[in-house]
Amino acid sequence: MDLRALWGYEGKNCVVVGAASGMGKAATELLLELGANVYAADFNEVAPPVKQAFRVDMSDKDQIDQLLTQLPDRIDKVFTCHGIAMFPGNAVKVMLVNFISHRYFIEALLPRISEKGAVCMIASDGGYGWQHFWGFTAPLLATKTFEEAHEWAKANEEEIEKNMSYCVAKRAQVSYMKANAWAPEFIGKYIRINTISPGATQTGLTADFNKSAGQGDEAAGDAGIRGMYLTGWNGWYAMPEDMGYPMVFINSDMAGYISGQDLNISYGIDASRDVAALNAGLQSG
Ligand SMILES: NC(=O)c1ccc[n+]([C@@H]2O[C@H](COP(=O)([O-])OP(=O)(O)OC[C@H]3O[C@@H](n4cnc5c(N)ncnc54)[C@H](O)[C@@H]3O)[C@@H](O)[C@H]2O)c1
């Protein structure tokens, strides 16, 4: 059996956004190893030897449009990995980077994504429980354009901030993926769409997440995140490859029948929460 052929990336045009660091970089390195033509985009410089690299700020629609003009006419697999942490006052920016730009970019690429292509976004365990926030998310999903979504974010800034902008955006990613797996634009061409939802991972974002969780106090934030994700199972931080590699799998030919799924990669914290919620339901009758 030819393992490289099984992945199905040889000669395929793959776009990775957020390829300069962390999970996106790990995915890029594996894709190169598997023979893909990688077109990489990031705010920062991309080091791996990709086919072409582009510097782009994904919060800026004009820059995304410029990037779109430079990408090939045929795209096979899309990986949107970029994301930022939330801080007081940056709720709209978080919505732009962590959700609105993902949706806009993916939808703009759809006409050139090949039949049986695949799309995977990095969401987050922070989006866990997205179903319970559907009422808040649905009007955002109902917006049609980048500008409309931006307006919605500005109009709802206070509520977004109250509900933790990072989580609002991550829930929106998962909700969007669920809502579109069977949308004609995707399933009509057998284009799969999935998300991965990482738990605590050591990446370029770790310091920012700690500052964010500790409200400026990085050490307190670090302790809080460890308490939430690692203490309960005496566990360890994931590494970028723990996320980037499953993402490459999910967009590969081996996962050719998997669509509409959010793969939570947090060593099972979501499973423990699911069961705790079911048990709480039993107890309350
Ligand atoms: N690290 C974690 O614990 C964790 C947990 C859950 C989810 N995530 C998500 O994982 C994804 C990858 O992040 P990471 O942890 O590998 O962090 P990272 O900082 O190492 O990588 C993120 C990349 O996105 C790029 N980026 C950020 N804003 C951008 C913008 N406006 N335009 C273009 N590129 C931009 C950064 O330059 C960086 O290269 C993010 O979506 C993040 O929200 C991370």
The ligand as an ORCA input file, in Angstrom:
! r2SCAN-3c Opt
* xyz 0 1
  N      -3.216     27.522     21.162
  C      -4.347     27.095     21.723
  O      -4.379     26.686     22.891
  C      -5.616     27.104     20.930
  C      -6.739     26.451     21.459
  C      -7.911     26.440     20.703
  C      -7.960     27.015     19.462
  N      -6.852     27.663     18.967
  C      -6.954     28.233     17.625
  O      -5.950     27.650     16.828
  C      -5.715     28.465     15.687
  C      -4.230     28.519     15.419
  O      -3.601     29.270     16.440
  P      -2.258     28.810     17.172
  O      -2.640     28.433     18.560
  O      -1.518     27.870     16.326
  O      -1.533     30.222     17.322
  P      -0.343     30.896     16.497
  O      -0.326     32.317     16.943
  O       0.895     30.112     16.680
  O      -0.850     30.816     14.996
  C      -1.847     31.662     14.508
  C      -1.387     32.274     13.191
  O      -2.446     33.121     12.711
  C      -1.842     34.306     12.206
  N      -2.782     35.425     12.262
  C      -3.342     35.982     13.346
  N      -4.096     37.031     12.993
  C      -4.021     37.123     11.654
  C      -4.581     38.007     10.707
  N      -5.362     39.026     11.068
  N      -4.304     37.802      9.409
  C      -3.480     36.794      9.013
  N      -2.927     35.934      9.862
  C      -3.184     36.098     11.176
  C      -0.651     34.566     13.127
  O       0.298     35.434     12.532
  C      -0.140     33.151     13.352
  O       0.831     32.788     12.416
  C      -6.375     29.806     16.006
  O      -7.562     29.915     15.266
  C      -6.676     29.706     17.493
  O      -7.782     30.499     17.862
  C      -5.681     27.720     19.675
*
